[in-house]
Amino acid sequence: MADNSAKDDKSKDLPLGGVVSNGGNADDYETGGWRKDMPILDKDKCTNCLICWVMCPDSCIIVEDGKMIGFEMRHCKGCGICAVECPDKIKAITMEEEKK
């Protein structure tokens, strides 16, 4: 067996994985470019139940005065959870392929 104790261990210079060393920096990272599909809101169908707002993993639902007004597309990854969670009888949110 090889003796690994003498090897030059540069891994000590790397930060520990899974550690957020400077919290509160998510806004600095625009992840919307990962998106293939984008959410589309039909405001005429929306009842402002805000289930989409609760379920969105990226906090991309924009709410003003208790009403859903749109999406913050800089961080929306196009996961479609908002569309899936929009109540079946309403379906105010649909997903469409993004045209770049």
Order of alpha helices (4+ residues) and beta strands (2+ residues): beta-alpha-beta-beta-alpha-beta
